[in-house]
Amino acid sequence: MNIGFMACIVLGVLFLIVGIFFFLLKEKGAKYVSGFSTLNHPEKYDKAYISLDMRNQCFTYALILFLGAIISYFISTLIAIPTYVLWGILFFKSVHLDAEKAFEKHLIK
């Protein structure tokens, strides 16, 4: 059993499901984004853009992990390590401790 393939494929499928979830919910999906419900004035933010951004992030993560799974399956199980490092960098780059700062690019102008 190729553990690198399995590790990438499981997380890839999870991100794909979450991405489809945000795709189907559209504007209503914004309330499921971490930190959105703690904003002082959530009506100031473009909910459709927040949901679209989350969908795109999840699909990007899924794509990276699926590519890592495919390469890991055919070449080497060790490819999963740089795949997870790349995913981790992109994932933690989008994490913010302050909700206002996290959603400032989603303000309605």
ZABA-710548 format. One record per residue: residue in three letters; x negated, y, z negated of N, C-alpha, C in turn. Coordinates in steps of 0.1 Angstrom, whole numbers, always signed. Layout:
residues N
   aa    n.u    n.v    n.w   ca.u   ca.v   ca.w    c.u    c.v    c.w
  ala      X      Y      Z      X      Y      Z      X      Y      Z
...
end
This chain:
residues 109
   aa    n.u    n.v    n.w   ca.u   ca.v   ca.w    c.u    c.v    c.w
  met     -9    -12     +0     +0     +0     +0     -9    +12     +0
  asn     -6    +22     +9    -14    +34    +10     -8    +44     +1
  ile    -15    +47    -10    -10    +56    -21    -10    +70    -16
  gly    -19    +74     -8    -20    +88     -2     -7    +90     +6
  phe     -4    +81    +15     +8    +82    +23    +20    +83    +15
  met    +22    +75     +5    +34    +75     -4    +35    +88    -11
  ala    +24    +92    -17    +24   +105    -25    +29   +117    -16
  cys    +24   +117     -4    +28   +128     +5    +42   +127    +10
  ile    +46   +115    +14    +59   +113    +20    +70   +116     +9
  val    +68   +112     -3    +79   +114    -13    +81   +128    -16
  leu    +70   +136    -18    +72   +150    -20    +77   +157     -8
  gly    +72   +153     +4    +77   +159    +17    +92   +157    +18
  val    +97   +145    +15   +112   +143    +16   +119   +152     +6
  leu   +114   +153     -6   +121   +162    -16   +121   +176    -11
  phe   +111   +181     -5   +111   +195     +0   +120   +196    +12
  leu   +121   +186    +20   +130   +186    +31   +144   +187    +27
  ile   +148   +179    +16   +161   +179    +11   +165   +193     +5
  val   +155   +199     -2   +158   +212     -8   +159   +223     +3
  gly   +151   +222    +13   +152   +231    +25   +165   +230    +32
  ile   +170   +218    +34   +183   +216    +40   +194   +222    +31
  phe   +193   +220    +18   +202   +226     +8   +203   +241     +9
  phe   +192   +248    +10   +192   +262    +12   +197   +266    +26
  phe   +195   +258    +36   +200   +260    +50   +215   +259    +50
  leu   +221   +250    +43   +235   +248    +43   +242   +259    +34
  leu   +236   +263    +23   +243   +272    +14   +241   +287    +19
  lys   +232   +290    +27   +229   +303    +32   +229   +313    +21
  glu   +237   +324    +21   +237   +334    +10   +239   +329     -4
  lys   +248   +319     -5   +251   +313    -18   +239   +306    -25
  gly   +229   +302    -17   +218   +295    -22   +208   +304    -30
  ala   +210   +317    -29   +201   +326    -36   +202   +325    -51
  lys   +214   +321    -56   +216   +320    -70   +209   +308    -76
  tyr   +204   +299    -68   +197   +287    -72   +181   +289    -72
  val   +177   +301    -68   +163   +304    -68   +159   +309    -82
  ser   +148   +303    -87   +144   +306   -100   +141   +321   -102
  gly   +147   +326   -112   +145   +340   -116   +155   +350   -110
  phe   +163   +345   -100   +173   +354    -94   +184   +358   -104
  ser   +188   +349   -112   +199   +352   -122   +194   +361   -133
  thr   +181   +363   -135   +176   +371   -146   +174   +386   -141
  leu   +176   +389   -128   +174   +402   -123   +184   +412   -129
  asn   +180   +424   -131   +189   +434   -137   +200   +438   -128
  his   +197   +440   -115   +208   +444   -105   +207   +434    -93
  pro   +212   +423    -94   +211   +413    -83   +217   +418    -70
  glu   +227   +427    -71   +233   +432    -59   +224   +441    -50
  lys   +213   +445    -55   +203   +453    -48   +195   +444    -38
  tyr   +196   +431    -39   +187   +422    -32   +195   +415    -21
  asp   +189   +413    -10   +194   +406     +2   +194   +391     -1
  lys   +206   +386     -4   +207   +372     -8   +205   +363     +4
  ala   +209   +367    +15   +207   +358    +27   +192   +357    +30
  tyr   +184   +368    +29   +170   +368    +31   +163   +360    +21
  ile   +167   +360     +8   +161   +352     -2   +163   +337     +1
  ser   +175   +333     +5   +178   +319     +8   +170   +315    +20
  leu   +169   +324    +30   +162   +321    +42   +147   +319    +39
  asp   +142   +328    +30   +128   +327    +26   +125   +314    +19
  met   +134   +310    +10   +132   +297     +3   +133   +285    +12
  arg   +142   +286    +22   +144   +275    +32   +131   +274    +40
  asn   +125   +285    +44   +113   +285    +52   +101   +279    +44
  gln   +100   +283    +31    +90   +278    +23    +91   +263    +21
  cys   +103   +258    +19   +105   +244    +17   +102   +236    +29
  phe   +106   +241    +41   +103   +234    +53    +88   +235    +56
  thr    +81   +245    +53    +66   +246    +55    +59   +236    +46
  tyr    +63   +235    +33    +58   +225    +24    +60   +211    +29
  ala    +72   +208    +34    +76   +195    +39    +67   +192    +51
  leu    +65   +202    +60    +57   +199    +72    +43   +196    +69
  ile    +37   +204    +59    +23   +201    +55    +22   +187    +49
  leu    +31   +183    +41    +31   +170    +34    +33   +159    +44
  phe    +42   +161    +54    +45   +150    +64    +32   +148    +73
  leu    +26   +160    +76    +14   +158    +84     +3   +151    +76
  gly     +2   +155    +63     -8   +148    +55     -5   +133    +53
  ala     +8   +130    +53    +12   +116    +52     +8   +108    +65
  ile    +11   +114    +76     +8   +107    +89     -7   +105    +90
  ile    -15   +116    +87    -29   +115    +88    -35   +105    +78
  ser    -29   +105    +66    -33    +96    +56    -30    +81    +60
  tyr    -19    +79    +66    -15    +66    +70    -25    +60    +81
  phe    -28    +68    +91    -36    +64   +102    -51    +65   +100
  ile    -56    +74    +92    -70    +76    +91    -76    +72    +77
  ser    -72    +79    +67    -77    +75    +54    -68    +80    +43
  thr    -66    +72    +32    -58    +76    +21    -63    +89    +14
  leu    -76    +91    +16    -82   +103     +9    -77   +116    +15
  ile    -71   +116    +27    -66   +128    +33    -55   +135    +24
  ala    -49   +127    +16    -38   +132     +7    -44   +142     -3
  ile    -56   +141     -6    -62   +151    -16    -63   +165    -10
  pro    -69   +167     +2    -69   +181     +7    -54   +185    +11
  thr    -46   +176    +14    -32   +180    +17    -25   +186     +4
  tyr    -27   +179     -7    -22   +184    -20    -28   +197    -24
  val    -41   +198    -21    -48   +211    -25    -42   +222    -16
  leu    -40   +220     -3    -35   +230     +5    -20   +234     +1
  trp    -12   +224     -2     +1   +226     -7     +1   +233    -20
  gly     -8   +230    -29     -9   +236    -42    -12   +251    -41
  ile    -22   +254    -32    -25   +268    -30    -14   +276    -25
  leu     -7   +271    -15     +5   +278     -9    +16   +279    -20
  phe    +18   +268    -27    +29   +268    -37    +27   +278    -48
  phe    +15   +278    -54    +12   +286    -65    +10   +301    -61
  lys     +7   +303    -48     +6   +317    -43    +20   +324    -44
  ser    +30   +316    -42    +44   +321    -42    +50   +322    -56
  val    +43   +317    -66    +49   +318    -80    +45   +331    -87
  his    +56   +337    -93    +54   +350   -100    +60   +349   -113
  leu    +54   +355   -123    +59   +355   -137    +70   +365   -139
  asp    +69   +376   -131    +78   +387   -132    +89   +386   -121
  ala   +101   +384   -124   +112   +382   -114   +113   +395   -105
  glu   +112   +407   -111   +113   +419   -103   +102   +419    -92
  lys    +90   +415    -96    +79   +415    -86    +81   +404    -76
  ala    +86   +393    -80    +89   +382    -71    +99   +385    -60
  phe   +109   +393    -63   +119   +396    -53   +118   +410    -47
  glu   +107   +417    -50   +106   +431    -45   +107   +432    -30
  lys   +102   +422    -23   +102   +422     -8   +116   +419     -3
  his   +125   +415    -11   +139   +412     -7   +149   +423    -10
  leu   +144   +435    -14   +153   +446    -17   +160   +451     -5
  ile   +173   +455     -6   +180   +461     +5   +176   +475     +6
  lys   +172   +479    +18   +167   +493    +20   +178   +502    +25
end
